[in-house]
Amino acid sequence: MAADTAGAIHTLGELAQRFGLKLRGDAGLRIAGVCSLSPGKPDCLGFCADPRLRGELAQTRAGAVVLGGRDAEAFTGNALVAQDPALAFARVAALYDPSREFQPGRHPSAVVAAGAQIGAGCWIGPLAVIEDGARIGDNSFIGPHCVVGRDAEVGPDSRLEAQVYLGARSRLGARCHVQPGAVVGGRGFGLARTPAGWEEVPQLGAVVVGDDVEIGANTSIDRGALDDTVIEDGVKLDNQIQIAHNCRIGAHTAIAACVGIAGSTVIGRRCMIGGAAGIGGHLRIADDVVILGRAMVTKSLTAPGVYGSGLPVMPAREWRKLVARVRRLHHFEQQLETIRKKLRLETSGDASEPDDF
């Protein structure tokens, strides 16, 4: 359950002391919530971490503002000065977030097997199903229509919002947050081709999720074929992501929406993967790699850095011209080859296939 109750009020001085921030102004100012800079609210705390918002500081009606040292020099109002204003504001805002508060108990319509273990302080919501051998850690929230499969485990202080499926033998660590519709431990896409069509290959592994992981709405993480699919500590997954069987996602990696990762790929620690990127199977991505949105990764990335592919958005007329040029490239290659032969020019290797592919 949340550490603070809804409607809690803290003084500016209390917030400064609790989060190690430098106080400027009235320590006794009572802060009842958080707000944006424009227009702001007199009993709330705003923040400024984007240089583009500096113009709003002079007009804000917020009772106090979290900001960096550079912005604090020109600001005359009440302030909490932080080295990282966005992070400081996020931590303060959590005190005023009632969304994770709940009363322990069990809804009459919930189905809990006799062999399941439910920890202290848990809530089991309407029409939730907890199968035999499942274990729910202390102070966890299992929302409506969730399914925790046979011998699966939910760590303490975790939250399954609604319609979450946690497959048999799969494990969530402590303080995990799973958004509605997520499927963790569903069948991996394993098929063997026969003359008559496709035949299922049994997927006998599970999914192991570390501590402090967030899994977005309608994200799917397939169980392993033999070994487990592994999501390490602190990973943050956005909505509608597909992670195939036997993948491993390194600690503190963040993946944006609509990314697809094919089977048996290993992604390193502290990586950032932009929206709608596609990553092929059986690849290895090094630690500290950034992959830009809509990139297509077809080979392993063995060194830290920023990688991208694909065309950025442009006016449709320019895009059509560019596509027309690309379609003519083969014709230009043939012309250049004819000229090369006539001039008896030598080339080093086959220039028709780049080394990167």
C-alpha positions in Angstrom: 0.0 0.0 0.0 1.1 3.6 -0.5 3.2 5.2 2.2 1.0 8.3 2.4 -2.8 8.5 2.3 -4.8 10.5 -0.2 -5.2 14.1 0.9 -1.9 14.2 2.8 -0.4 17.7 3.2 3.3 18.3 3.7 5.1 21.5 4.4 7.8 22.7 2.0 10.3 22.3 4.7 9.3 18.7 5.3 9.6 17.9 1.6 13.1 19.5 1.5 14.3 17.5 4.4 12.7 14.2 3.2 14.2 14.4 -0.3 17.5 16.2 0.4 16.6 19.4 -1.5 17.7 22.9 -0.9 14.9 25.1 0.5 14.3 28.7 -0.8 11.4 30.6 0.8 8.7 29.7 3.3 9.4 26.4 5.0 6.0 26.4 6.6 4.1 26.6 3.2 1.6 23.7 3.1 1.7 21.7 -0.1 -1.5 19.7 -0.8 -0.5 18.4 -4.3 1.4 18.9 -7.5 0.6 20.9 -10.6 1.9 22.2 -13.9 3.6 25.6 -14.1 0.8 27.1 -16.2 -1.4 28.3 -14.6 -0.3 26.6 -11.4 -2.1 26.4 -8.0 -1.3 28.3 -4.9 -1.3 25.2 -2.6 0.6 23.0 -5.0 4.1 22.3 -6.2 5.2 22.7 -9.8 8.5 22.0 -11.5 10.7 23.3 -14.3 13.2 20.9 -15.9 12.9 22.0 -19.5 14.5 25.2 -20.6 11.5 25.9 -22.9 9.4 26.3 -19.8 11.5 29.0 -18.2 9.2 31.7 -19.6 6.3 30.3 -17.5 8.2 30.7 -14.2 7.5 34.4 -13.9 3.7 33.9 -14.3 3.2 30.7 -12.5 0.6 30.6 -9.6 2.2 27.5 -8.1 2.9 27.9 -4.4 6.4 26.6 -4.9 8.5 25.1 -7.7 11.1 22.4 -8.0 13.9 23.6 -10.2 17.7 23.4 -10.9 20.3 25.8 -9.5 20.6 27.8 -12.7 16.8 28.5 -12.9 16.7 29.2 -9.1 19.0 32.2 -9.5 16.4 34.1 -11.4 13.3 32.9 -9.6 12.0 34.9 -6.6 9.3 32.6 -5.4 9.3 29.6 -3.1 11.5 26.8 -4.4 13.1 23.4 -3.8 16.4 23.4 -5.6 17.5 20.0 -7.0 20.4 18.7 -9.0 17.9 16.7 -11.0 14.5 18.6 -10.9 12.6 16.0 -12.9 13.7 13.1 -10.6 13.0 15.2 -7.4 9.6 16.2 -8.6 8.7 12.5 -9.4 9.6 11.5 -5.9 7.6 14.3 -4.3 4.6 13.6 -6.6 4.5 10.0 -5.5 3.5 11.2 -2.0 0.3 12.6 -3.6 -0.6 9.7 -5.8 -3.6 7.7 -4.4 -3.8 5.3 -7.3 -1.9 2.5 -5.5 -3.8 2.7 -2.2 -6.1 -0.2 -1.3 -7.6 -2.1 1.6 -6.6 -5.7 2.1 -9.1 -8.4 1.5 -10.7 -10.7 -1.0 -13.7 -10.0 -3.3 -16.4 -12.7 -3.0 -16.2 -13.5 -6.7 -12.4 -14.2 -6.6 -11.4 -17.9 -7.1 -8.4 -18.9 -4.9 -7.3 -22.5 -5.0 -6.9 -24.3 -1.7 -3.2 -24.8 -2.4 -2.4 -21.1 -3.1 -0.6 -19.0 -0.6 -1.7 -15.4 -0.1 0.5 -13.1 2.0 -0.5 -10.6 4.6 -2.1 -7.3 3.5 -3.1 -8.4 0.0 -6.1 -7.5 -2.1 -7.6 -10.2 -4.5 -10.0 -8.4 -6.8 -13.3 -9.4 -8.5 -13.2 -12.5 -10.7 -9.4 -12.9 -10.1 -8.2 -16.5 -10.3 -5.3 -17.7 -8.2 -4.4 -21.3 -9.2 -3.0 -24.1 -7.1 0.5 -23.7 -5.8 0.6 -20.0 -6.7 2.2 -17.6 -4.1 1.3 -14.0 -3.6 3.8 -11.9 -1.6 2.8 -9.5 1.2 1.0 -6.3 0.4 0.4 -7.2 -3.2 -2.6 -6.1 -5.3 -4.3 -8.5 -7.7 -6.8 -6.6 -9.7 -10.1 -7.7 -11.4 -10.0 -10.6 -13.9 -6.3 -11.3 -13.2 -5.0 -14.9 -13.5 -2.0 -16.1 -11.6 -1.2 -19.5 -12.9 -0.3 -22.8 -11.3 2.9 -22.5 -9.2 3.5 -18.9 -10.3 4.8 -16.3 -7.9 4.1 -12.6 -7.3 6.7 -10.8 -5.1 5.8 -8.6 -2.2 4.4 -5.1 -2.8 3.6 -5.9 -6.5 0.6 -4.7 -8.4 -1.3 -6.4 -11.2 -3.8 -3.9 -12.4 -6.5 -5.8 -14.3 -6.9 -8.7 -16.7 -3.2 -9.6 -16.3 -2.2 -13.1 -17.1 0.8 -14.6 -15.3 1.5 -18.1 -16.7 2.3 -21.3 -14.8 5.7 -21.3 -13.0 6.4 -17.7 -13.9 7.8 -15.4 -11.3 7.5 -11.6 -10.6 9.9 -10.0 -8.2 9.2 -7.5 -5.5 7.6 -4.1 -6.3 6.6 -5.0 -9.8 3.8 -3.1 -11.6 1.9 -4.8 -14.4 -0.6 -2.7 -16.4 -3.9 -4.0 -17.8 -4.0 -6.7 -20.4 -0.3 -7.8 -20.1 0.5 -11.4 -20.7 3.6 -12.8 -18.9 4.3 -16.4 -19.6 2.1 -17.1 -22.6 3.0 -19.7 -25.1 6.1 -18.8 -27.3 5.8 -18.9 -31.1 7.5 -22.3 -31.5 6.5 -24.3 -34.6 7.9 -27.1 -36.7 7.1 -27.3 -40.4 5.7 -30.6 -41.8 4.5 -31.5 -45.3 1.0 -31.1 -44.0 1.5 -27.7 -42.3 2.8 -26.6 -38.9 3.1 -28.5 -35.7 3.4 -27.0 -32.2 6.8 -27.3 -30.4 6.0 -27.4 -26.7 7.2 -24.3 -24.7 8.3 -25.8 -21.4 10.1 -22.8 -19.8 8.6 -19.9 -17.9 9.3 -16.2 -17.4 11.4 -14.8 -14.6 11.0 -11.1 -13.8 13.3 -9.3 -11.4 12.5 -6.6 -8.8 11.1 -3.1 -9.6 10.0 -4.0 -13.1 7.2 -2.2 -14.9 5.3 -4.0 -17.7 3.0 -1.9 -19.8 -0.6 -2.5 -21.0 -1.0 -5.3 -23.5 2.6 -6.2 -23.5 3.4 -9.9 -24.1 6.4 -11.8 -22.7 6.5 -15.3 -24.0 7.7 -18.2 -21.8 10.9 -20.0 -22.9 11.0 -23.1 -25.0 13.3 -24.9 -22.6 15.1 -22.4 -20.5 13.3 -19.3 -19.1 12.8 -15.9 -20.6 14.4 -13.4 -18.2 13.6 -9.8 -17.4 16.2 -8.4 -15.0 15.8 -5.9 -12.2 14.6 -2.4 -12.9 13.5 -2.9 -16.5 10.8 -0.6 -17.7 8.5 -1.8 -20.6 6.0 0.4 -22.3 2.7 -0.6 -23.8 2.2 -3.2 -26.6 5.7 -4.7 -26.6 6.4 -8.2 -27.8 9.3 -10.1 -26.2 9.6 -13.6 -27.7 10.7 -16.8 -26.0 14.1 -17.2 -24.4 15.0 -13.5 -24.6 17.0 -11.8 -21.8 16.6 -8.1 -21.1 19.3 -6.6 -18.9 18.8 -4.6 -15.8 17.5 -1.0 -16.0 16.9 -1.2 -19.7 13.9 0.9 -20.9 11.9 -0.1 -24.0 9.2 2.1 -25.6 5.9 1.1 -27.1 5.4 -1.3 -30.0 8.9 -2.8 -30.0 9.2 -6.4 -31.2 12.0 -8.6 -30.1 12.4 -12.0 -31.7 13.4 -15.1 -29.9 16.7 -15.9 -28.0 18.0 -12.3 -28.3 20.0 -10.9 -25.3 19.8 -7.2 -24.6 22.3 -5.6 -22.3 21.9 -3.4 -19.2 20.9 0.2 -19.2 19.8 0.2 -22.9 17.2 2.5 -24.3 15.1 1.2 -27.3 12.8 3.7 -29.1 9.2 3.0 -30.2 8.4 0.6 -33.0 11.9 -0.7 -33.3 12.3 -4.3 -34.5 15.1 -6.6 -33.3 15.9 -9.9 -34.9 16.3 -13.2 -33.2 19.5 -14.8 -31.7 21.2 -11.4 -31.5 23.2 -9.8 -28.7 22.9 -6.1 -27.8 25.7 -4.7 -25.7 25.2 -2.7 -22.5 24.5 1.0 -22.8 23.1 0.9 -26.3 20.5 3.4 -27.6 18.4 2.3 -30.5 16.3 5.0 -32.1 12.6 4.7 -32.9 11.6 2.5 -35.9 15.1 1.1 -36.3 15.5 -2.4 -37.7 18.2 -4.4 -36.0 19.4 -7.4 -38.1 22.8 -8.0 -36.6 24.3 -7.9 -33.1 25.5 -4.6 -31.7 28.7 -5.3 -29.8 29.6 -1.8 -28.6 27.8 1.0 -26.7 26.5 3.9 -28.7 23.5 5.3 -30.5 22.1 3.3 -33.5 19.3 4.1 -35.9 17.8 3.3 -39.3 14.9 4.2 -41.5 13.9 7.5 -42.9 12.7 10.4 -40.7 9.4 12.1 -41.6 9.4 14.6 -44.4 6.9 16.4 -46.7 5.1 13.8 -48.9 6.3 15.4 -52.1 9.9 15.1 -51.0 9.4 11.6 -49.8 7.9 10.5 -53.2 11.0 12.1 -55.0 13.3 10.2 -52.7 11.5 6.9 -53.3 11.7 7.5 -57.0 15.5 8.0 -56.8 15.9 4.8 -54.8 14.0 2.8 -57.4 16.3 4.1 -60.1 19.5 3.2 -58.2 19.8 -0.2 -59.9 19.7 1.5 -63.3 22.4 3.9 -62.3 24.5 1.0 -61.0 24.3 -0.7 -64.4 25.3 2.5 -66.2 28.3 3.0 -63.9 29.3 -0.6 -64.5 29.2 -0.1 -68.3 31.3 3.1 -67.9 33.8 1.3 -65.7 34.3 -1.5 -68.2 34.7 1.0 -71.1 37.4 2.9 -69.2 38.9 -0.4 -67.9 38.7 0.7 -64.3 39.3 -1.8 -61.6 37.3 -2.1 -58.4 38.2 -3.6 -55.1 35.7 -6.3 -54.3 32.0 -6.4 -55.1 30.5 -2.9 -54.6 27.0 -4.2 -55.1 26.7 -5.6 -51.5 27.7 -3.4 -48.6 29.7 -5.0 -45.9 27.2 -4.2 -43.2 24.6 -6.6 -44.6 
